[in-house]
Structure formats: structure tokens, C-alpha cells
């Protein structure tokens, strides 16, 4: 191994070799086998390093924080003494941030080598995989079935059963083992999970003044909002509907399907921005060069109107950006869907309840409840 100006005791830490709490404190213990063994078995969700990746894909932004939940979930990969994980969370986070900084420095130096050795290539994979854990999105464990979220999405949110079944089959949504949350999954072009959004299915408690409280909603730790939740259309689809929330993506698709507009389900894409920032839209457009038309379907409030106009200004030179299409009723497309259900304009309640008996959904609801 050539001299890269990196102390070997740091490399042992970077390579995530097993060490004791005492060695970590002294920064002086050294594994005599470290030079000969830098192999690393990465978790299944981690991506591996390749020379072809650009700097943005092989390094992490300095401003991005450590995903502590993800590190704890994969703590066996670090080889730390068990007592390390019993420390205060702030101490653990500080220690992991120190590891991450050193990993990035080492990876940047190694990635600039013209002819890396096999050991150096193995170390690059180790460093990249460790960064994937340190900054990776925390993925909640899945429940053995999806019974509760299917009932919630069908009966409480009015989403079409066939659309729910298709999303489950494609790994876009699932029921978390803990708390039975709806888990919305966003992936990059290569299929790696980049963003997780959790939505609670239980009615919130009333506030002290009698008003309805807010339901549980949260981005999973380590999530990157630059990756949209998407219902893709055909490969050659030229238009994309843009929403603020994932539930609105499913709601708009349901409205189209229940109105008999089956072709529109596949002739266009649908994505959510996880809010009103345009990072997810930029990522989607970069990955789908055949898209020429953007259709803003943001909420019917001041922020939605303002951001739709901004979308026209920012993307109008290269794309056809249609005028804002807010829901005709309610603040967002799920509210519109529920109003349509209430007044029988689209799919009546009886039809929604009957969807639970569809064979495709029945398969996802099978199994013992955890």
C-alpha cells in the first residue's frame, strides 16, 4: 500500500475493523492483520464503489447529517465494542461523524489514484459501503402482511385497490412492523432506496381546544428529498404530473381510473416533491429525458400557487409547463377524492369496500398479524 498521508491507525478505523473501547480511546491500538485483510461484507441495501461514479455519487455532502437509526440497525457491521452503543446518543453521533469525516478524506485520496492496487480497490469499497451506512436512509422493518395499511388507504383515503396492490408488488409502499405506518419508498435510477416517508394510519388525538390534531408524518432519518415518490407511466411518456405529497399521487391516479381514464394512468408519470422544493423534479427530469411537459398539481393554497408560478419560471425555457391544476374541491387531491366519494361522483363507498375482496389485495393481506 503506497503512502497516502493517512495514518494506519485511522485506516483500521476507516475499514471498520474490530477494536475495543480502550483502543478507540487511546487511538493507538493496531491490528497486525489490517494490511492483509480489508475485505468487507456490505448490507444488501448498500451500493458498491466503482471508478465510473462521479464525485457526487462517491462522496457525501458535508451538510448531511449522520443517520443514527441506520447505524444502530447495522451496528454489527462496525465491530465496535457493545458498550459503545450504550453511550448517550449525542456521544455516539459525534463519534460516528468523526469516522465519516475520516472515511471521506481517505476515499477522496484513494479515488484519485490512476492505478489502484487490489487492496486499495477493496478499501475503497469498504469506505464507500461504510459511508452508505453512516449516511444511508433508515429503512423500517416490514410487517408480515399489509392488512392495516390496505384498509387505511382503501377505506380512509379512498385509494383504488388495484393501484395499492400494484404499489405493494413494486415495493413502493409497505406496512411497517412497528406502529403499522404506511411506508412510501422512493428510489434512485439504479433501484437503491433514497427516501422513506412514514404516514400514520391512526386518527390523531384532539387538541385541548377541541380541534383535530395532526396525524403522524415523518421523513425517515437519512432520507434525501431529491428523489421523488413516483408512479411511472410508459417509457416514452412525455408528461409528468407533479404533486406535493405521495398520497396525492395515489389519489390523482385513483380519480383517473375511477373516471374511466385508464390510458392516462400510463400515458404520463406522477411524482411527489415531498413538499414544494424542486429537487425531486430535477432528479426525475434528468433520469427521464423523454419528458417534455410538466403539469403542476400542487395544493390549492397560497404556497401551492406561488410555487407553481416559480416552476413555470424555472423550467419554462426547456419544458412546456402548464398552468397550475389545483384540485377542484378541497386543498389537495386526496381531499378532492374523498369529497367525490362522499357525494358519489366517482367510486362509491360500496365499491371501495368491495376492493378488499380482490384476489390481488387478498394476497397482500394474508398471514398472521404481527
Secondary structure, 3 states (H helix, E strand, C coil): CCCCCCCHHHHHHHCCCCCCHHHHHHCCCCCCCCCCCCCCCCCCCCCCCCCCCCHHHHCCCCCCCCCHHHHHHCHHHCCCCHHHHHCCHHHHHHHHHHHHHHHHHHHHHHHCCCCCCHHHHHHHHHHHHHHHHHHCCCCCCECCCCHHHHHHHHHHCCCCHHHHHHHHHCCCEEEECCCCCEEEEEECCCCCEEEEEEECCCCCCECCCCCECCCCEEECCCCCCCCCEEECCCCCCCEEEEECCHHHHHHHHHHHHHCCCCHHHCCEEEEECCCCCCHHHHHHHHHCCCCCEEEECCCCCHHHHHHHHHHHHHHCCCCEECCCCCCCCCCCHHHHHHHHHHCCCCCCHHHHHHHHHCHHHHHHHCCCCC
